Structures are given as C-alpha cells and as structure tokens.
Amino acid sequence: MQGVGWLSRRTVLANSAMLSLVGTACAEEREQPSAGVGKTLIAYLTRSGNTRVIAGTLQRTLGADLFEIRPARPYPDDYEQHVAQATSERDSGYEPPLAAKVDNIAAYGTVFLGFPIWGETAPPPIRSFLKAHDLSGKTLRPFITHGGYGVGGSLAVLATHATGATIEEAFVMEADQERRTLNQVRDWLGQINS
Ligand SMILES: Cc1cc2nc3c(=O)[nH]c(=O)nc-3n(C[C@H](O)[C@H](O)[C@H](O)COP(=O)(O)O)c2cc1C
C-alpha cells in the first residue's frame, strides 16, 4: 500500500519483527564501523533536522567527513506542499538534480547514508544521490529516521540503487514527525485565538 496514509500499524509491527530477526542473525558478523580501506563519509538528507542530529553525532564520533544531500531546487517550506511534491516525485520515479556532488567519492571506503522516510520509502533525492555516485566496492551503512510507520520500501531502494556496495544492517529510529508538531501548534493557536 502506498500513499500519504502510510503503512498500517499491523504491517509496521510485522516488518519490525522481521527486522529484529534479521538483526539477531547478523549481530555476530558485525564489523567495526570504519573497517575497510579508505576514508569514511557521512552523507545525509534532512528536512526538519532529525537525521542531521544523527549525522552530526556520527561525524564527531568517527572524525569522518560530512556531506548534506540537497536538491538543486529546494522543497517547499510548507509541509503539506512538500508532502504533495514528494508523493508525486515518488509516484513518477523522478530523480531531482542535486545541488552538489561529493568531491572524490573514490577516496571513501565507507559511506554512512542517512535519510528520513518520505511516503513509505527513501526520498527521491536519495535515489538521485545513489545514481550520481558510484558506491560499488564500498561499505554502505544506512541510518534512517521515520515518524512511526517504519522503513517501508527504503531498503529495497538501496538494494536496487547502490549496486555493488556491501549494504550493512540499517540503524533505524522513530523520530518526531513535523505533522504532529504542526497540529499541536495549530491547536494551541486555536485556543488562544478563540
Ligand atoms: C514528505 C514527508 C513524507 C513522510 N512520510 C513518512 C512516512 O511515510 N512514514 C513515516 O513514518 N514518516 C514519514 N514522514 C516523517 C519523517 O520520516 C520523520 O519525521 C523523520 O524523522 C524526519 O526527518 P528529518 O527531520 O531529518 O527531516 C514524512 C515526512 C515528510 C516531510
């Protein structure tokens, strides 16, 4: 099921249970975060800042390089307009041009790739990023934030777009949803204006 309604809670719980099992199976094989040849890059996309907090923590802890993935044409500031645009880009498979590319991606052996879930999947600029950078032979460590509905189809997007990379188990975190904040602020304004 796709759409702004997102996944049903039951589907999310089933997916979470599967992810936990996968996590258990892989735990003994886990490598050190920066194992391998080359430097470490933290590349991330954010709208409201949740994913940036994780990216900054990783960057400071690992002493890695930091790169913010930005589309050449910024998304609307208005949340609902942003959701509408992201939904239409997802449905048409559009890959928006990026404002910049990573300098010398070949120098990196490990790429931590962070993004929020948009419309049950990876945001369109993440597909653009993976199309624009050759990650084959590199270790890809995803970190994903969502508003309570899980990772949706994002892991499948990584598998199809980061061909040749070794994709490690994703770090997944539920984080604040801008919609919830907006609704609470609207309620508050409704009270003080009535
Ligand atoms: C366009 C858009 C679509 C979203 N779609 C989903 C979704 O399908 N499922 C979900 O759990 N959260 C969804 N969210 C909420 C974000 O994934 C969540 O709040 C995330 O932590 C935001 O990260 P950021 O602060 O780095 O932008 C959506 C947010 C936006 C802006």
The ligand as an SDF file (V2000), in Angstrom:
LIG
                    3D

 31 33  0  0  0  0  0  0  0  0999 V2000
    7.3740   14.4130    2.7370 C   0  0  0  0  0  0  0  0  0  0  0  0
    7.3610   13.5950    4.0050 C   0  0  0  0  0  0  0  0  0  0  0  0
    6.8510   12.3080    3.9860 C   0  0  0  0  0  0  0  0  0  0  0  0
    6.8800   11.4970    5.1430 C   0  0  0  0  0  0  0  0  0  0  0  0
    6.4440   10.2240    5.0610 N   0  0  0  0  0  0  0  0  0  0  0  0
    6.5640    9.4170    6.1430 C   0  0  0  0  0  0  0  0  0  0  0  0
    6.1830    8.0390    6.0630 C   0  0  0  0  0  0  0  0  0  0  0  0
    5.7690    7.5260    5.0200 O   0  0  0  0  0  0  0  0  0  0  0  0
    6.3120    7.2710    7.1820 N   0  0  0  0  0  0  0  0  0  0  0  0
    6.7900    7.7860    8.3540 C   0  0  0  0  0  0  0  0  0  0  0  0
    6.9020    7.0520    9.3340 O   0  0  0  0  0  0  0  0  0  0  0  0
    7.1690    9.0820    8.4570 N   0  0  0  0  0  0  0  0  0  0  0  0
    7.0880    9.9030    7.3830 C   0  0  0  0  0  0  0  0  0  0  0  0
    7.4760   11.2010    7.4770 N   0  0  0  0  0  0  0  0  0  0  0  0
    8.0660   11.6850    8.7480 C   0  0  0  0  0  0  0  0  0  0  0  0
    9.5960   11.6840    8.7070 C   0  0  0  0  0  0  0  0  0  0  0  0
   10.1110   10.4870    8.1360 O   0  0  0  0  0  0  0  0  0  0  0  0
   10.2030   11.7980   10.1110 C   0  0  0  0  0  0  0  0  0  0  0  0
    9.6130   12.8380   10.8200 O   0  0  0  0  0  0  0  0  0  0  0  0
   11.7070   11.9980   10.0080 C   0  0  0  0  0  0  0  0  0  0  0  0
   12.3180   11.7680   11.2550 O   0  0  0  0  0  0  0  0  0  0  0  0
   12.0700   13.4060    9.5490 C   0  0  0  0  0  0  0  0  0  0  0  0
   13.4690   13.5030    9.4570 O   0  0  0  0  0  0  0  0  0  0  0  0
   14.2150   14.9010    9.2580 P   0  0  0  0  0  0  0  0  0  0  0  0
   13.9110   15.7320   10.4990 O   0  0  0  0  0  0  0  0  0  0  0  0
   15.6500   14.5370    9.1570 O   0  0  0  0  0  0  0  0  0  0  0  0
   13.6770   15.5590    8.0360 O   0  0  0  0  0  0  0  0  0  0  0  0
    7.4220   12.0200    6.3510 C   0  0  0  0  0  0  0  0  0  0  0  0
    7.9120   13.3430    6.3680 C   0  0  0  0  0  0  0  0  0  0  0  0
    7.8870   14.1140    5.2190 C   0  0  0  0  0  0  0  0  0  0  0  0
    8.4630   15.5190    5.2480 C   0  0  0  0  0  0  0  0  0  0  0  0
  1  2  1  0
  2  3  1  0
  2 30  2  0
  3  4  2  0
  4  5  1  0
  4 28  1  0
  5  6  2  0
  6  7  1  0
  6 13  1  0
  7  8  2  0
  7  9  1  0
  9 10  1  0
 10 11  2  0
 10 12  1  0
 12 13  2  0
 13 14  1  0
 14 15  1  0
 14 28  1  0
 15 16  1  0
 16 17  1  0
 16 18  1  0
 18 19  1  0
 18 20  1  0
 20 21  1  0
 20 22  1  0
 22 23  1  0
 23 24  1  0
 24 25  2  0
 24 26  1  0
 24 27  1  0
 28 29  2  0
 29 30  1  0
 30 31  1  0
M  END
$$$$
